[in-house]
Amino acid sequence: MTDQNTPEPTSDEAAAAGAPGDAKPTGEAEIFAVIEALNAENASLKDKALRTMAEMENLRRRTEKEIADARAYAVSSFARDLLTVADNMRRGLESVPPESHAAAEGPFKALIEGVELTERDLLNTFERHGIRRIEPQGTRFDPNQHQAMFEIEDTSVPSGTVLNVVQSGFMIGERVLRPAMVGVAKGGPKPAAS
């Protein structure tokens, strides 16, 4: 029971008195030990905060890259399907003998010009969307961009030179959408080191 004449302690006095059972450091060594413990905890919390900030920054960068990749490569499967259309247009144009093409008149000439125009428009649309044709004729064989279909015996060019393009390849951004199918020279001099 409390005496009604005894005043209740203020909140400051209660805080200074501490909760029952709280041990107060009394000596200077104990105060330094508490300070050291608090400094260690502070350093640990700073380290955790810095690591969390670094992880969040890495996550932000990774997310931005994934979004950019998704934008750049989202049309890959659709574009791959349209490559067949471009191939068929090219095959159709190549099936017309050069002398027939030069002598074409009337509706036949209009048909050829229409297919050429459509092919050019399709390739321009590909370019606008980051899709470009791989033209490897005369370049060194690159297994990352080319698929070797056969070898051609030719000693006049360095081994590994693309001599024949069976089917054009295409890139989307920095990725291969479809490798170029090529015939590669063999038997010539070793290629110069790059």
C-alpha positions as CSV (number, residue, x, y, z in Angstrom):
1,M,0.0,0.0,0.0
2,T,1.1,3.5,-0.7
3,D,0.8,6.3,1.6
4,Q,-1.5,9.0,0.1
5,N,0.9,11.6,1.2
6,T,3.9,10.2,-0.7
7,P,4.0,11.7,-4.2
8,E,4.1,9.4,-7.2
9,P,7.5,9.5,-9.1
10,T,7.5,11.5,-12.3
11,S,8.3,9.7,-15.6
12,D,11.8,11.2,-15.6
13,E,12.4,9.9,-12.1
14,A,11.1,6.5,-13.0
15,A,13.3,6.4,-16.1
16,A,16.3,7.4,-14.0
17,A,15.5,4.8,-11.4
18,G,15.2,2.2,-14.1
19,A,13.0,-0.8,-14.1
20,P,13.3,-3.2,-11.2
21,G,16.0,-5.7,-12.0
22,D,17.9,-3.4,-14.4
23,A,21.5,-3.4,-13.4
24,K,23.2,-0.1,-13.7
25,P,26.9,0.1,-14.5
26,T,28.6,1.6,-11.6
27,G,32.3,1.5,-12.5
28,E,34.1,3.3,-15.2
29,A,35.2,-0.1,-16.8
30,E,31.6,-1.2,-17.0
31,I,30.6,2.1,-18.7
32,F,33.4,1.6,-21.3
33,A,32.2,-2.0,-21.8
34,V,28.7,-0.8,-22.5
35,I,30.0,1.9,-24.9
36,E,32.1,-0.7,-26.7
37,A,29.1,-3.0,-27.0
38,L,27.0,-0.2,-28.4
39,N,29.7,0.8,-30.9
40,A,30.0,-2.8,-32.1
41,E,26.2,-3.1,-32.5
42,N,26.2,0.3,-34.3
43,A,29.0,-0.9,-36.7
44,S,27.1,-4.2,-37.3
45,L,23.9,-2.3,-38.1
46,K,25.7,0.1,-40.4
47,D,27.2,-2.9,-42.2
48,K,23.8,-4.5,-42.6
49,A,22.3,-1.3,-43.9
50,L,25.1,-0.9,-46.4
51,R,24.8,-4.5,-47.6
52,T,21.0,-4.1,-47.9
53,M,21.5,-0.9,-49.9
54,A,24.0,-2.6,-52.2
55,E,21.6,-5.6,-52.7
56,M,18.8,-3.2,-53.6
57,E,21.0,-1.3,-56.1
58,N,22.0,-4.6,-57.7
59,L,18.4,-5.7,-57.8
60,R,17.4,-2.4,-59.4
61,R,20.1,-2.8,-62.1
62,R,19.2,-6.4,-62.7
63,T,15.5,-5.5,-63.1
64,E,16.3,-2.6,-65.5
65,K,18.4,-5.0,-67.6
66,E,15.7,-7.6,-67.6
67,I,13.1,-5.0,-68.7
68,A,15.4,-3.8,-71.4
69,D,16.0,-7.3,-72.6
70,A,12.3,-8.1,-72.5
71,R,11.6,-5.1,-74.7
72,A,14.4,-5.9,-77.1
73,Y,13.8,-9.6,-77.4
74,A,10.0,-9.9,-76.9
75,V,9.4,-10.2,-80.6
76,S,12.0,-12.9,-81.1
77,S,9.6,-15.8,-81.8
78,F,7.3,-13.7,-83.9
79,A,10.3,-12.4,-85.9
80,R,11.7,-15.9,-86.3
81,D,8.3,-16.9,-87.9
82,L,8.5,-14.0,-90.3
83,L,12.0,-15.0,-91.5
84,T,10.3,-17.7,-93.5
85,V,8.3,-15.1,-95.3
86,A,11.4,-13.1,-96.1
87,D,13.1,-16.3,-97.3
88,N,10.2,-17.2,-99.5
89,M,10.2,-13.7,-101.1
90,R,13.9,-14.0,-101.8
91,R,13.5,-17.5,-103.3
92,G,10.6,-16.3,-105.5
93,L,12.7,-13.4,-106.8
94,E,15.7,-15.6,-107.4
95,S,13.6,-18.1,-109.3
96,V,13.0,-15.6,-112.1
97,P,15.9,-15.9,-114.6
98,P,17.8,-12.6,-115.1
99,E,16.9,-12.4,-118.8
100,S,13.1,-12.8,-117.9
101,H,13.4,-10.2,-115.2
102,A,15.0,-7.7,-117.7
103,A,12.5,-8.5,-120.4
104,A,9.5,-8.4,-118.1
105,E,6.6,-6.2,-119.2
106,G,3.1,-5.4,-118.0
107,P,1.6,-7.4,-115.1
108,F,4.6,-9.7,-114.8
109,K,7.0,-6.7,-114.3
110,A,4.5,-5.2,-111.8
111,L,4.4,-8.5,-109.9
112,I,8.2,-8.7,-109.7
113,E,8.5,-5.1,-108.6
114,G,5.7,-5.6,-106.0
115,V,7.5,-8.6,-104.5
116,E,10.8,-6.7,-104.5
117,L,9.1,-3.7,-102.8
118,T,7.4,-5.9,-100.2
119,E,10.7,-7.7,-99.4
120,R,12.5,-4.4,-99.0
121,D,9.7,-3.0,-96.8
122,L,9.8,-6.2,-94.6
123,L,13.6,-5.9,-94.2
124,N,13.3,-2.2,-93.3
125,T,10.6,-3.1,-90.7
126,F,13.0,-5.7,-89.3
127,E,15.8,-3.0,-89.1
128,R,13.5,-0.6,-87.3
129,H,12.9,-3.3,-84.6
130,G,16.6,-4.2,-84.2
131,I,16.6,-7.2,-86.5
132,R,19.3,-7.2,-89.1
133,R,20.5,-9.7,-91.7
134,I,23.8,-11.5,-91.4
135,E,25.7,-11.3,-94.7
136,P,28.8,-13.5,-94.1
137,Q,29.9,-14.0,-97.8
138,G,33.7,-13.7,-97.8
139,T,34.1,-13.4,-94.0
140,R,35.8,-15.7,-91.6
141,F,33.5,-18.5,-90.3
142,D,32.1,-17.7,-86.9
143,P,30.4,-20.6,-85.1
144,N,28.4,-18.1,-83.0
145,Q,26.7,-16.6,-86.1
146,H,27.1,-19.3,-88.8
147,Q,26.1,-22.9,-89.3
148,A,28.5,-24.8,-91.6
149,M,26.5,-27.0,-94.0
150,F,29.4,-28.2,-96.1
151,E,33.1,-27.6,-97.0
152,I,34.4,-26.4,-100.3
153,E,37.9,-27.4,-101.5
154,D,39.5,-24.0,-102.5
155,T,43.2,-23.2,-102.0
156,S,42.9,-19.6,-103.2
157,V,41.3,-18.4,-100.0
158,P,42.2,-19.0,-96.3
159,S,40.6,-22.0,-94.7
160,G,37.5,-21.1,-92.8
161,T,36.3,-18.4,-95.2
162,V,32.6,-18.4,-96.0
163,L,32.3,-19.0,-99.7
164,N,28.6,-19.8,-100.1
165,V,25.6,-18.6,-98.2
166,V,22.7,-21.2,-98.4
167,Q,20.4,-19.2,-96.1
168,S,20.9,-15.7,-94.6
169,G,21.1,-15.4,-90.9
170,F,19.5,-12.7,-88.7
171,M,20.5,-11.0,-85.5
172,I,18.1,-9.4,-83.0
173,G,20.0,-6.9,-80.9
174,E,23.2,-8.8,-79.9
175,R,21.6,-12.2,-80.1
176,V,21.5,-14.6,-83.1
177,L,17.9,-15.0,-84.2
178,R,18.8,-17.6,-86.8
179,P,22.4,-18.5,-87.8
180,A,23.4,-18.2,-91.4
181,M,23.8,-21.5,-93.2
182,V,27.0,-21.5,-95.1
183,G,29.6,-23.4,-97.1
184,V,33.1,-23.0,-95.8
185,A,36.5,-23.1,-97.6
186,K,39.0,-25.8,-96.7
187,G,42.5,-26.6,-98.0
188,G,43.7,-23.0,-98.4
189,P,46.4,-21.2,-96.3
190,K,45.8,-20.9,-92.6
191,P,43.9,-17.7,-91.7
192,A,45.9,-14.8,-90.3
193,A,45.7,-14.4,-86.5
194,S,43.4,-11.6,-85.5
